[in-house]
Amino acid sequence: MATYVISDVHGCFDEFKRLLERIDFSESDELYILGDVLDRGPKPISIIRDIMERENVFLIKGNHEVMALDAFDSFLGLEITDGNIDSLTSDALYPYFAWIENGGDTTMKELHGLARSEREDVLEYIRDSLDYDAIEVNGKLYILVHAGLENFSPDKELDEYALEDIIWDRPDYDKRYFPSERIFLVTGHTPTPLFREDRQPLVYEKNGHIAIDCGCHFGGRLAAYCFETGEVTYVDSDSFREDAFE
């Protein structure tokens, strides 16, 4: 059995499937996905429907999942009639348009291709996904969140953080958050080439951080980190470019 983590797949379904093949992912393994499966790439809902069928894959919400849910809640919650359509404020529709502007159009397109019951099942699955998790492997504790731990305190329990604190934060990767060298903060959200000195789309490990968003949708890579061995497996994006982050 092996335990893996990936992040920020962003609709890159073909790369996702290739990565599972490369790590020889089986029913005896476990996979954690640190959010942002949705939006930007061509097949985000195809990825969601794939992992819905797998009991050993665990989705943690990212900011794009939360934006999608907020958009549906705000838009579908509006009562639009001939009498009030002209008076609807931009504030009422803001979550929907903000989501679309951030790549939600690909998610919306796939959702519209589903039957209503299938669409509801997908949205319910996303809604019920984890906000965070913590797993212990070989005596080491791994804190799994999409983005980081804003307003961090070493004495704070994970359930004391607001959802916004863990889906939008940009960690200080030069800072060790937990004093114990056996506790690691595992994050996605911020593509590693943006803060690695070499600007390469590779996993970053330093100061108790394991950052695994290697910018697949932006021409980088999709990475799977194995907790038991510390090994990283990569697949290049279909749009991979050596100079993508220069």
C-alpha positions as CSV (number, residue, x, y, z in Angstrom):
1,M,0.0,0.0,0.0
2,A,1.2,3.5,-0.8
3,T,-0.3,6.9,0.1
4,Y,-0.1,9.7,-2.5
5,V,-1.0,13.4,-2.7
6,I,-1.6,15.6,-5.8
7,S,-3.0,19.0,-6.2
8,D,-4.4,21.6,-8.7
9,V,-5.3,19.3,-11.5
10,H,-7.5,22.0,-13.0
11,G,-9.3,20.0,-15.6
12,C,-6.2,18.2,-16.9
13,F,-8.0,14.9,-17.1
14,D,-5.5,13.2,-19.6
15,E,-2.5,14.1,-17.4
16,F,-4.4,12.9,-14.3
17,K,-5.0,9.5,-15.9
18,R,-1.4,9.2,-17.1
19,L,-0.2,10.0,-13.6
20,L,-2.3,7.3,-12.0
21,E,-0.9,4.9,-14.5
22,R,2.6,6.0,-13.9
23,I,2.4,5.4,-10.1
24,D,0.5,2.1,-10.8
25,F,-2.4,3.3,-8.6
26,S,-4.4,0.4,-7.2
27,E,-7.3,-0.3,-4.9
28,S,-4.8,-0.9,-2.1
29,D,-3.4,2.6,-2.4
30,E,-4.8,5.9,-1.2
31,L,-4.8,9.3,-2.9
32,Y,-5.5,12.7,-1.5
33,I,-6.2,15.6,-3.9
34,L,-5.6,19.0,-2.4
35,G,-8.3,20.8,-4.3
36,D,-8.6,22.8,-7.5
37,V,-9.7,19.9,-9.6
38,L,-12.2,22.3,-11.2
39,D,-12.0,25.0,-13.8
40,R,-9.5,26.2,-16.4
41,G,-8.6,22.9,-18.1
42,P,-11.0,21.1,-20.5
43,K,-12.4,18.2,-18.4
44,P,-12.8,19.1,-14.7
45,I,-16.1,17.2,-14.2
46,S,-14.6,14.1,-15.9
47,I,-12.0,14.1,-13.1
48,I,-14.6,14.6,-10.4
49,R,-16.8,11.7,-11.8
50,D,-13.7,9.5,-12.0
51,I,-12.8,10.0,-8.4
52,M,-16.4,9.7,-7.3
53,E,-16.1,6.1,-8.3
54,R,-13.0,5.5,-6.2
55,E,-13.4,4.8,-2.5
56,N,-9.7,5.3,-1.9
57,V,-9.5,8.9,-3.3
58,F,-10.2,11.8,-1.0
59,L,-10.9,15.3,-2.2
60,I,-10.0,18.3,-0.2
61,K,-11.7,21.6,-1.2
62,G,-9.7,24.3,-3.0
63,N,-10.7,27.8,-3.7
64,H,-12.0,26.8,-7.1
65,E,-14.4,24.2,-5.6
66,V,-15.6,26.8,-3.1
67,M,-16.1,29.5,-5.8
68,A,-18.1,27.0,-7.9
69,L,-20.4,26.2,-5.0
70,D,-20.8,29.8,-4.1
71,A,-21.7,30.6,-7.7
72,F,-24.3,27.9,-7.8
73,D,-25.7,28.9,-4.4
74,S,-26.0,32.5,-5.3
75,F,-27.3,32.1,-8.9
76,L,-29.7,29.3,-8.3
77,G,-31.0,31.0,-5.1
78,L,-32.2,34.0,-7.0
79,E,-35.8,34.3,-7.9
80,I,-35.7,35.9,-11.4
81,T,-38.9,37.2,-12.8
82,D,-39.9,39.7,-15.5
83,G,-40.7,42.1,-12.7
84,N,-37.3,42.0,-10.9
85,I,-34.8,41.1,-13.6
86,D,-33.9,44.8,-14.2
87,S,-33.4,45.4,-10.5
88,L,-31.0,42.6,-9.8
89,T,-27.7,44.1,-8.5
90,S,-24.3,43.2,-9.7
91,D,-23.6,42.1,-6.1
92,A,-26.2,39.4,-6.3
93,L,-24.6,37.9,-9.4
94,Y,-20.9,38.7,-8.5
95,P,-20.0,35.1,-7.2
96,Y,-21.2,33.6,-10.5
97,F,-19.3,36.1,-12.8
98,A,-16.2,36.0,-10.6
99,W,-16.1,32.2,-10.9
100,I,-16.5,32.3,-14.7
101,E,-13.8,34.9,-15.0
102,N,-11.5,32.5,-13.0
103,G,-11.9,29.6,-15.4
104,G,-15.3,28.3,-14.4
105,D,-16.6,28.2,-17.9
106,T,-15.1,24.8,-18.6
107,T,-16.7,23.4,-15.4
108,M,-20.0,24.9,-16.4
109,K,-19.8,23.5,-19.9
110,E,-19.3,19.9,-18.6
111,L,-22.0,20.3,-16.0
112,H,-24.5,21.4,-18.6
113,G,-23.8,18.2,-20.5
114,L,-25.0,16.0,-17.6
115,A,-28.5,15.0,-16.7
116,R,-30.0,17.0,-13.8
117,S,-29.6,14.1,-11.4
118,E,-26.0,13.5,-12.4
119,R,-25.3,17.2,-12.0
120,E,-26.8,17.3,-8.5
121,D,-24.7,14.2,-7.5
122,V,-21.5,16.0,-8.6
123,L,-22.3,19.2,-6.8
124,E,-23.2,17.2,-3.6
125,Y,-20.0,15.3,-3.8
126,I,-18.0,18.5,-4.0
127,R,-20.0,20.1,-1.2
128,D,-19.3,17.0,1.0
129,S,-15.6,17.0,0.3
130,L,-13.1,17.6,3.1
131,D,-11.9,21.0,4.2
132,Y,-8.6,19.6,5.4
133,D,-7.1,16.4,6.7
134,A,-4.1,15.2,8.7
135,I,-2.5,11.8,8.2
136,E,0.3,10.0,10.0
137,V,2.7,7.9,7.9
138,N,5.8,6.2,9.4
139,G,5.7,8.4,12.5
140,K,5.4,11.6,10.6
141,L,2.3,13.9,10.6
142,Y,1.2,15.5,7.4
143,I,-1.2,18.5,7.5
144,L,-3.1,18.5,4.2
145,V,-4.7,21.8,3.1
146,H,-5.3,23.4,-0.3
147,A,-3.4,26.7,0.2
148,G,-1.9,27.3,3.7
149,L,-2.7,28.3,7.2
150,E,-3.4,32.0,7.4
151,N,-3.4,33.5,10.9
152,F,-1.2,30.6,11.9
153,S,-0.5,29.6,15.5
154,P,1.2,26.3,16.5
155,D,-1.3,26.0,19.3
156,K,-4.3,26.2,17.0
157,E,-6.4,23.2,16.1
158,L,-7.1,22.7,12.4
159,D,-10.9,23.1,13.0
160,E,-10.2,26.5,14.4
161,Y,-9.2,27.9,11.0
162,A,-11.8,29.5,8.9
163,L,-12.2,27.9,5.5
164,E,-11.0,31.1,3.8
165,D,-7.7,30.8,5.8
166,I,-6.9,27.4,4.3
167,I,-8.1,27.9,0.7
168,W,-6.6,31.3,-0.1
169,D,-3.4,31.7,1.9
170,R,0.1,32.1,0.4
171,P,2.5,30.5,2.9
172,D,5.8,31.8,3.8
173,Y,8.0,29.0,2.5
174,D,11.1,30.3,4.2
175,K,9.3,29.9,7.6
176,R,9.0,26.6,9.5
177,Y,5.4,26.6,10.9
178,F,5.6,23.7,13.2
179,P,8.5,23.3,15.6
180,S,8.6,19.6,15.3
181,E,10.6,18.3,12.3
182,R,8.2,15.4,12.1
183,I,5.2,17.6,11.2
184,F,4.9,18.8,7.6
185,L,2.5,21.3,5.9
186,V,1.4,19.9,2.5
187,T,-0.1,22.5,0.2
188,G,-1.0,23.3,-3.4
189,H,-2.5,26.5,-4.7
190,T,0.7,28.4,-5.4
191,P,2.6,27.0,-8.4
192,T,6.1,26.1,-7.2
193,P,8.0,27.8,-10.1
194,L,6.7,31.1,-8.7
195,F,8.9,30.7,-5.6
196,R,11.5,28.1,-6.4
197,E,14.9,29.8,-7.2
198,D,15.3,27.7,-10.3
199,R,11.7,28.5,-11.5
200,Q,11.2,24.8,-12.3
201,P,7.8,23.0,-12.1
202,L,9.0,20.6,-9.4
203,V,7.8,19.8,-5.9
204,Y,9.3,22.1,-3.2
205,E,10.5,20.5,0.1
206,K,12.1,22.8,2.7
207,N,11.4,24.1,6.2
208,G,8.7,21.6,6.9
209,H,6.8,22.5,3.7
210,I,5.9,20.1,0.9
211,A,4.4,22.2,-1.9
212,I,3.1,20.1,-4.8
213,D,1.3,22.5,-7.3
214,C,3.7,22.3,-10.2
215,G,1.5,24.4,-12.5
216,C,0.1,21.7,-14.8
217,H,-2.5,23.8,-16.5
218,F,0.0,26.6,-17.1
219,G,2.4,24.4,-19.0
220,G,4.2,22.8,-16.0
221,R,3.7,19.3,-14.6
222,L,1.3,17.3,-12.5
223,A,3.1,15.7,-9.5
224,A,2.3,12.8,-7.1
225,Y,4.1,12.7,-3.8
226,C,4.4,9.4,-2.0
227,F,4.4,9.7,1.8
228,E,5.9,6.4,2.5
229,T,9.0,6.9,0.3
230,G,9.2,10.7,-0.3
231,E,9.4,9.9,-4.0
232,V,7.8,12.2,-6.5
233,T,6.3,11.1,-9.8
234,Y,5.7,13.6,-12.6
235,V,3.9,13.8,-15.9
236,D,4.3,16.8,-18.2
237,S,1.4,18.9,-19.1
238,D,0.0,18.4,-22.6
239,S,1.0,22.0,-23.1
240,F,4.4,21.7,-21.3
241,R,6.9,24.4,-22.1
242,E,10.5,24.7,-20.8
243,D,10.0,28.5,-20.4
244,A,6.5,28.4,-19.1
245,F,7.4,30.2,-15.9
246,E,10.3,32.4,-17.0
